[in-house]
Amino acid sequence: MKVLGIMGSPRMQGNTDLLLDEALKGAESRGAEAEKVLADKLAISPCKEYYACLKDGKCVIKDDMDSIYDKLLSADAIIIASPMFFYTVSAQLLTLISRCQALWARKYVLKTMDIPEKKGAFIAVGATRGEKLFDGPKLTVKYLFQAINTRYTDELLIRGIDKKGEIKDHPTALVDAYELGKRLATS
Ligand SMILES: Cc1cc2nc3c(=O)[nH]c(=O)nc-3n(C[C@H](O)[C@H](O)[C@H](O)COP(=O)(O)O)c2cc1C
């Protein structure tokens, strides 16, 4: 089983990164092959609405997103991990997600999306504690998942964590992330 983790924070070894690492370790402990993609290290343009993808499901923009399409399609499970930035996922992640319009076109316009259903999880961390903190990004991730035949099966949403690495002081988050990864890799 292949588990793909997409790390949306620009802060390496920050809270999102540490949580995702634990989740991927949990998946590996169940025999999964894990891969982490760092959205901040990729040169990806946002969707420009050229709409060439409506003809063949392919994006005409050529950049680092080329390899991400294959990774998204071939993974058996996907983890999207992001810090909360202005009540949504990071700009790096939103940019990558916007380019999945080509996959959306394959599924809903061309009806050529023939991959088996995957499992998907969302890991998010924010500094504040508002009840609705994760409402917006959850919709974004669910909508992305729908476009790539992925069932939103799990989530780990952590409030009140701000400084780099502060997640290590959280009483349960890292263990919870590990357990999430284990669940994701268990059919
Ligand atoms: C540009 C920016 C916007 C942010 N917006 C929010 C926000 O809307 N809600 C919130 O709870 N935290 C917000 N934060 C705080 C981060 O979500 C928080 O520091 C998080 O732990 C960072 O995770 P990281 O270490 O993985 O980058 C923001 C931080 C930055 C830099």
The ligand as an SDF file (V2000), in Angstrom:
LIG
                    3D

 31 33  0  0  0  0  0  0  0  0999 V2000
    0.3090   33.7350    7.5600 C   0  0  0  0  0  0  0  0  0  0  0  0
   -0.2180   33.0570    8.7850 C   0  0  0  0  0  0  0  0  0  0  0  0
   -1.5860   32.9820    8.9760 C   0  0  0  0  0  0  0  0  0  0  0  0
   -2.1070   32.3110   10.0800 C   0  0  0  0  0  0  0  0  0  0  0  0
   -3.4750   32.2410   10.2230 N   0  0  0  0  0  0  0  0  0  0  0  0
   -3.9810   31.5330   11.2480 C   0  0  0  0  0  0  0  0  0  0  0  0
   -5.3960   31.3810   11.3810 C   0  0  0  0  0  0  0  0  0  0  0  0
   -6.1850   31.8900   10.5840 O   0  0  0  0  0  0  0  0  0  0  0  0
   -5.8640   30.6510   12.4150 N   0  0  0  0  0  0  0  0  0  0  0  0
   -5.0310   30.0830   13.3420 C   0  0  0  0  0  0  0  0  0  0  0  0
   -5.5120   29.4350   14.2730 O   0  0  0  0  0  0  0  0  0  0  0  0
   -3.6770   30.1830   13.2260 N   0  0  0  0  0  0  0  0  0  0  0  0
   -3.1410   30.8840   12.2120 C   0  0  0  0  0  0  0  0  0  0  0  0
   -1.7650   30.9940   12.0750 N   0  0  0  0  0  0  0  0  0  0  0  0
   -0.8740   30.2690   13.0190 C   0  0  0  0  0  0  0  0  0  0  0  0
   -0.3890   28.9140   12.4610 C   0  0  0  0  0  0  0  0  0  0  0  0
   -1.4600   28.1380   11.9980 O   0  0  0  0  0  0  0  0  0  0  0  0
    0.3290   28.1480   13.5860 C   0  0  0  0  0  0  0  0  0  0  0  0
    1.4590   28.8930   13.9920 O   0  0  0  0  0  0  0  0  0  0  0  0
    0.7390   26.7490   13.2130 C   0  0  0  0  0  0  0  0  0  0  0  0
    1.1430   26.0540   14.3740 O   0  0  0  0  0  0  0  0  0  0  0  0
    1.8940   26.7490   12.2230 C   0  0  0  0  0  0  0  0  0  0  0  0
    2.1940   25.4150   11.8790 O   0  0  0  0  0  0  0  0  0  0  0  0
    3.5840   25.0160   11.1760 P   0  0  0  0  0  0  0  0  0  0  0  0
    4.6390   25.0450   12.2260 O   0  0  0  0  0  0  0  0  0  0  0  0
    3.3370   23.6520   10.6570 O   0  0  0  0  0  0  0  0  0  0  0  0
    3.8070   25.9820   10.0480 O   0  0  0  0  0  0  0  0  0  0  0  0
   -1.2170   31.7010   11.0090 C   0  0  0  0  0  0  0  0  0  0  0  0
    0.1690   31.8020   10.8210 C   0  0  0  0  0  0  0  0  0  0  0  0
    0.6670   32.4670    9.7190 C   0  0  0  0  0  0  0  0  0  0  0  0
    2.1620   32.5270    9.5090 C   0  0  0  0  0  0  0  0  0  0  0  0
  1  2  1  0
  2  3  1  0
  2 30  2  0
  3  4  2  0
  4  5  1  0
  4 28  1  0
  5  6  2  0
  6  7  1  0
  6 13  1  0
  7  8  2  0
  7  9  1  0
  9 10  1  0
 10 11  2  0
 10 12  1  0
 12 13  2  0
 13 14  1  0
 14 15  1  0
 14 28  1  0
 15 16  1  0
 16 17  1  0
 16 18  1  0
 18 19  1  0
 18 20  1  0
 20 21  1  0
 20 22  1  0
 22 23  1  0
 23 24  1  0
 24 25  2  0
 24 26  1  0
 24 27  1  0
 28 29  2  0
 29 30  1  0
 30 31  1  0
M  END
$$$$
